[in-house]
Amino acid sequence: MIRTTWEWERMTLATLDELVGQLNTRMLRLANALKRTIRQTLTASKALDHTTTSVWATATGGAITVTLPVLATAYQPVTVSKRDASVNAVTIDGNGSVTIDGAATLVLAARYDIATFIPGPTEWAAQVGA
């Protein structure tokens, strides 16, 4: 089959468009993989933004609440750890009406209690460990 110059140009442009689309997808994946882990150390209640991935919470001065990022802007898991031995709790709030595995909050009560919160389409999923 003999192709005209126009057919070759059209095929080349389609191939280039496809390659550019694949390259953009790969660049976005790489950019997400290279995002730095931002850890915050908290001694008071705070609402997190979407850049925080790790929280060390110390409740020696009283109970504190860590409010997870707005679910619509969350693109990575957030890990919260209670770092002190006090009796004061660290409460994690799903942010507004957003739930954590169906519950409004999750409480870390003991030293070194830890939970990782994974953003889902409608709520946060929690993986809890000690």
Residue, then its C-alpha position, 0 to 999 in steps of 0.5 A: m500500500i502506498r501512503t501519501t505524504w498527508e497520511w504519513e504526517r497524520m500518522t506521525l502527529a497521532t503517534l506524537d500526541e500519544l507519546v506526549g500523553q504517555l510522557n505526561t502521565r509518567m511525569l505526573r507519576l514520578a512527581n507524586a513519587l518524589k513528593r517529600t514527606i512532611r512531618q509535623t510535631l504537634t503539641a496543640s490541636k491543628a487542621l492538617d493540609h494536603t502536604t502533611t504525611s506524618v504527624w508526631a502528636t504530644a498531648t502532655g499539655g492536654a488532649i489534642t485533636v488532629t483534623l485530617p486534610v479535606l478529602a477532595t484535596a488529599y492525595q496521599p496517606v497521613t500517619v499520626s503517632k502519639r509520642d507521649a505517655s500521658v493519659n491525654a488522648v490524641t483524637i483524629d477527626g475526619n474533617g467535617s462530615v467525612t468519616i474514618d471507617g464510618a466513625a467521626t473520629l479515631v482516638l490514640a490513647a497510649r504512647y506509640d499508638i499509630a494510625t495511617f489514614i488512606p484517602g478514599p472516594t468518600e471517607w478515610a480508611a484507617q490502618v491502626g497499629a501499636 
